[in-house]
Amino acid sequence: MTKLNKKLSELASTKPSNWKAKAKYRRENREWLKRSAAIAVKVLDALKAQGLTQKDLAERLDVTPQYINKIVKGEENLTLETITNLELALGIYIILRDSDNKSVA
């Protein structure tokens, strides 16, 4: 075995990769993942503008900081109730209302 092959063998993971399953999941859920990412950006922008941390938002919503982390990573399939709670806690609009001229997340 050459030095390079030996080095590669040492670096290789013994755990099988699940990249194919993850890619399939992203492809099948592309639309809501894009919207979830847009919501995440709005939430992060609002936190920054208001000088708040994710922990502060978690306390306002009475949820765990880990849940807020999932939201700001765009990994959470949010309910309308959660979106509304985010809007109220941050004083922002995430979803377009008929009477608003704001853009949809």
N, C-alpha and C positions, 0 to 999 in steps of 0.2 A: 504494500500500500504506500502510495506516495505521501509526502508531507502534507500536500494540499488536501488529498482525500481524507487523511487522518484528521486534519483540522476541521474540515467540513463535517465529518462524522461526529466529532466532539460537539460541534455547534448545533447539529440537527436535533430537533425536538423528538422525543419518543412518543409524544402525544399526537394522535391524528388531527389534522387540520379540519376545521368545519367551515372554511371559507366559502365552499359551494352552497351550503345551507344558508349562510348569512347573505350571500349575493342573491339567492333566490328570494329570501325574505324581503330584502330591499327592493327588488324588482316588483314583487307582488304588492308591496305596500308603498310604492313610490309617491303616490299623491298625498296620502296623509302624512308621510314622513317629511315631504317638502313643506306642508303647512305647519307641521309641528316645529320644524326648524325656523320658519318665519316667526312663529309665536315666541320661540326661544330668544330670537334676536330682539324682539320688542320688549320682552321681559328684562333681558340683560341691559338694554338701552335705558329702560325706566329705572332699574336699580342704580345704574351708574349716575344718571341725571339727578336722582334723589339722594345719592350718597348712602344707599342701603346695601346691606350684604344679603346673601342668600339666606343666612340664618335669620336676619331680620324679617324677611318675607315669610319664612317658615313659621316664625312666631305669630305674625299677623294672620296667617291662614290656619294656624293650629295644626300644622303637618310637620313631618320630620325634615331636617335639612337634606337628607338623602333624596326625598321625594322632589324637592325643589331642584336638586342637582340633576335628576332625570329630566325634569321639565326644561331646564336651560341647556341640556345636551340635545334636546329634540327627540328624546327617546320615549316619551310618554304619550300614549293615545288619550288625549284629554277629553273629558266630558264637558258639556255645555255648562254644567254647574261649576266645574273647576275653572273654566275660562272666565265665567262671570265673577267668581271670587277673586281671580287674578286682576281683573279689570277694576274691581272695587278697592282691592288692597293697594293697587298702584296708581289709581286715578287715571287710567288710560283706557282707550278702546282697542280691542283686539279684533272684534268682529264688526263688520259694517252693519249699521242699523239703517232702516229706511230713511230716517230723519237726519242721518249723518252724511257728511261728504268726505269721510275718511276712507282710506283704502283698506281692503281686506288683508288680513295677515297672510 
